[in-house]
Amino acid sequence: MTYEALFYDGWADVPAYYLIDGIEGRTAENALANNLDRLIQRAREQLDLSSESVSDLRIRQSIYVLRRDGLVSPRE
């Protein structure tokens, strides 16, 4: 199944979710776990987030995957 991965920029003047990629997996949790490193890199590329300004951990904590009944985060 294909899921949409989002980056939540909660520290911006106007907080927003940004679509960063489509990912595949048996479940949203599985898709996120199998693609997390790639999603961090995609967020850096698409949103111009340098490693000096935003850590991988901060990006990781801001990534969510849409599923039918809500959002999944790496923290779950």
N, C-alpha and C positions, 0 to 999 in steps of 0.2 A: 504494500500500500504506500502511496505517496503522501507526504505531509509537508506543510509549509513551516519553515524555520524563521523566527522573528528575532530581532535584536531590539530590546527596550532601552532607549536612551532616556533614562529618568533624571539625569543631571543636566539636561539641556534647559534652556529658558522655557521652551514649550515641550514637555515630555511627549515622546511618540514611539510607536512601534514601527520598525522598518523590516520589510521582507528581505531576507538575505539569501535564501536558497530553498529549493525543493529537495527533500531527502526521502529515502525509501527504507522501509523496515516492516517487520511483522506487526509491530505496535508502534505508537508514537515514542514510547520510552526506548524501545529497541533502536529505532531510527536515530534518536538523539544520541544514545550511547555509542553507536557505531560511526557517527559522523561529527562528533563534537570538535575534534581537532580541526577538521576541514571547515566547520562553521565559524570557529574562532578566526581562522585565516580569511575566510570570506568577509566577515564583519570588518576586519582590519582593512581589507582591500576596498570594499564598497563604501565604507564610512570614513576612510582615511584616518584610521586610529593607529598612531605609532606606538611602538612598545615602550617608548620613553614616557608617553602621556597616559596610556591605559594598559594595565597589566592583563595578561591572559586570564587571571582569576576574575578580574572585574568583568571582562567580556563574557566569560563562562557563566557568571552569575546573572548576566543580562540576556541570555539566549533562552528562547521559549519555542516550543513546537505546538502548533494548533492540532487539536483533536476534536472530535465531535462534541464532547462535553466540557471543553475548557482548554487550558494551557498546561503543558508539561515543562518543567524546568529541570536542569541537572541536579538541583538540590533535593529533588524528591527521591 
